[in-house]
């Protein structure tokens, strides 16, 4: 029993020693952070007014921003580099920061690519480049904030993309059922052609539809809220659109356990070159739900039908583009 008490006391003493060490380390880091923030705050007037702005000064400016505005725990600069993008806009790489004790313990480090902009008060951090289209905005755009500029540009691009697809579908259909000379790209969208026309009750009743979320985001119905910014997730201009046209669907309907009617989907898969406003190639696709599906599959009838349509469409797209364009359906 005495040995057990000694063991417990030893463990508690070790725990207190570790806790004391962690607390001392936390206090040391916090004080160092506050000192660094004070030092950089005093340099801000010089850093903002620097002309030309050096990579070192830009990284110090970013350090000050993350300590003051983003509540970073530790910041430092390593091999900072600066790249001009537009007049009054620079891209900075080299800042490192940690913004929580958990990240500090695990050794997690953030290394963002940042956009710096020169305004009326000098240089400042506009934001991270992935939010600002790789810093493609105008620092002198009449007071319009960078994020607003980027959102405006994305919407204009998406509106132009939809207009280009709509125009392409009015032109004579191509004879080619395979597209030659394509290069792999992720700058593409997938949609149903009837999404671009008038509202259709038939479309609303279909089990399988493509492109609705993106389209409704850019063109919400009257009275409906915009779910997210138009073009969100598409940081570069769309090169191609995979369009499903002339769609006919007979969705499966279970008539009694183990049997159903319908389960047939037909369409024409078209690849539109958005820049040229042309359909490059197209091919027909048909999917029929196997009659034995309910006895061989564990998932529901409607899910099996939808999955089957998607598999067949992906296969057709791969053949159409000679495997150069991979899409998620």
N, C-alpha and C positions, 0 to 999 in steps of 0.2 A: 504493500500500500504506500509505504514511504517512497519507494522507487517510482511509483506511478505519479505521486504528487510532484516529485522532482522533474519528471518528464513533462508534465503539464506546465510547470513553472518555466521550464526551459523553452518549450514551444511558444508560450506567451511572451517570454522575453525576446525570443528571436523575431516574433511577429511585430512586437513594439519597435524593435531595432530597425526592421525593414520599413515599417510605416514611418518611422522618424526619418530614415534616409530618403524615402519618397517625398515626404513633406519638405525636407530641406532642399531636395532637387527641384521640386515644383516652385518653391519660393525663389530659388536662384534663377530659374528660367524666367519666371514672371518679372523679376527685377531687371534682368538683362533685356527682356522684351520692352519694358517701359523705358529703359535708358535708350535703347535703339530707336524707339518711336519718337522720343524727345529730340534726339540728335537729328533725325531725318526731318522732323517738323521744322527745325530751325533752318534747314537747308532748302526747304520747299521753294521760297522765292527765287533762289538762284537756279534751282533745277527747272522750274516752270519757265523761266526766262531764257534758258540756255539756247544759244543759236551759234553754230549748229548743235543739235542735241547728240551727245556721244552715247555709245552703248552703255558705258558705265553709269552716266548720269540718268539715263532712261531706266536702268535697272534699280537705281536708288529711288527714283520716283515711284516705280512699281512697288518696291518694298514699303515705302511710306503708305501707299494706297492700301496694301493688304494688311498692314498693321493697324491702320486707323479705321478703314471702311469695312474690311472683311474679317476683322478680329483674328488674324492669323496668330498662332502661338510663337512660331519661329520663322524667320525669313532669311534668305541669303542669296547671293548672286554667284553663278558659276558659268564662266565662258559665255558671257552675255553677247548677243549679236543683234544688230538693228538693221532693218530693211525698209527703205522708203517704198510706199505703195501709191499714194496720191499726194498732191500738195497738202502739207499739213497733217499727213497721216503716216505713221510708222508702225512696223510690226516688230515686236520685241520677243526674243527667246533668251532664256537663261535664268529667269527667276525661279527659285525653289521655295516652297513654303509647306508648313504643317499647321493645321488649324484645330487640332484637338489632342488631348493627352493620349487617347487611344491610338491615334495615328503616330504620335511620337514614340510610344512604346513599341508599336509594331514596325516602326521604321518606314511608314508610308509617307511618300513625298509627292506633292503636286508640282508639276512643271508645265504651267500653261503657256501657250503662245498668246501674247497680248497685243491689243491695238492701242496705240497712243495717238491722241489728236491734239492739234494746237488750236485753241480758241481765244477768246478775248482776254482770258486770264493766263494764257500761256499753255504749256503742255500739261496733259492729264491722261489718266488711263480711261479709255472709253469702254473697255470690256474685253472678254476673251474672244479670240478670232473665230472660234467655231460658231459663236452666236452672231458674228458680224460679217459673215461671208468672206472670211479670210482678209478682213480689214478693207473690203471694197466699199467704201463710202466716202463722202465728200465732207471734209472738215469745215468747209465754207458754205454749207448749203442753207444759208439764210436762217440759221437758228434751229433747223430741224435736227433732232437728236439722231445719233448713228443708228440705234435700234429701229427708230421710225423710218429712217431712210431705207434700211435693209428690208423691213416689212413691205414698204411701198414698192421696192424693186422686185421682190419675190412675187407680189400680187400681179404686177404688170407682166412678168415673165409667164406666170401661170395662165393669165387671161390670154396672152398671145399664143401659148401652147394649145389651149382649147380651141381657139379660133383657127389655128393652123390645121388641127386634126379635122375640124368640121369642114374646112375648105377641101382638104385632101379627099374626104369621103364623097364629095360631089363630082370628082373628076372620073374619067373613064377607068375602069378596073384593069389592073395589070394582068398579063398572061402568065407571068412567072409564079411558080408555086414554091420557089426557094430563093432566098436573097443571097446574092454573091458579094464577097468583099466586105463583110461586116467586121467591125472590130469590137471586142468585148467592152462593155460599158455598163455602169450602174445608173446612168442618167436616163432612166426610162420610167414610164408609167403604164399601168394596165387599166383598161376601162371598157365598158359596153358602149357601143355606138349610140344606142337610143338614149343614153344619159344626156346627150347633147341636144336632143330634140325637145318636143313638148312633153308635158307630164303625161304619163301613161299608166292607167290602172293595171294593165297587163304586166308591166314591168314591176310594179309594186307587189304583185302576187307571185312573182318568180322566186323559186327557192335559191337559185344561184345568181348572184349579181356581183359586178366588179366596178370599182371606181367611185362608189357613192360617197364615201367619207371624204375623200379629197375634194370632189366636186362640190359637195354641200358645204364644205368649209369655205370654199372661195365664193360660192353663190348660194348662201342659205335662203331657205324659203321665207317669205314674209312672216314676221313674228317669231321666227326661230333664232336662238342665240348662235353666235359663231363659236364652234367648239374649240378651234385653235387657229393661229394665224394662217392665212392662205399660203400654201407652198411650204409649210413646215416640214422639215426633213428632206427637202430638195434644195441643197445649197448650191447647185450648179444648174445651168440651163438644161432642160430636157432635150435629149437628142432623138429619142424614138418613143413612139407610143404603140403598144400592142393593143389592138382594138378588136373586140368581138362584135361582128355585125350579122344582120339577118338571123337573129336568134329566134329559135322556136323551142319551146319547152313544154313537155308533158310531165309534170312532177308526179312522182309515185303516190298512189293513194291505196292504203291497205283496205281491202274489201272484207277479209276475215283473217284470223290468225294463220300466218304462213303464206298468204297470197296477196297480190296487189295488182293494180292496173297502172299504166303509165311508166314513168322512169326513163324518159328519152329526152336528150338534149342535142340540138344541132345548131351550128353557127359557122360563120366564115371568119377565120383568124387572119387579120390584116396587120402588116407592119408599116407604120407611117413614119416617114422621115419628117420630123417636125420642122427642121430648117428649110427643107425643100417644099414643104406642103404637099407631099405626094405619098401615095401608097406604093411601096416598093414591091411587095409580093403578098400573096394570100393563098390560103388553102382551106378547104372545107373540113369540118370535124363533126363526128357523130359519136355519141355515147348512149348505150342502152344498158340499163340496170339488169344484171343477170337474174334470170328467173329463180335461181336457187339461193339468192342472197340471204333470205331470212333463216335458212337452215344451216348455212355455213359461216355466217358472221354473227358475232355477239353484239355489235353495236346496232343502233336503231336504223330503221329503213331510210329516213331522211338524211341521216349523217352518212350512211354508206353511199347514197345517191350523190350527195354533194362532193364527197371525197373522190368518187369515181369520175365525175365531171372534171374536177380539178386535175386529176392525174392525166386524163385524156387531153385536156387543153395544154398542160405542160409538155406532154409528148409532142403535140402538134407544133408548139412554139419552138421546141428544140429542133425539130425537123425543118421548119420554115427558116430558121436562122442558122442552120448548120451547127447548132450547139454554141453559137457565139454569144447569145443573150440568155442569161438565166433569170427567171422571174419567180417570185414567191406569190402563190395564189391561195 
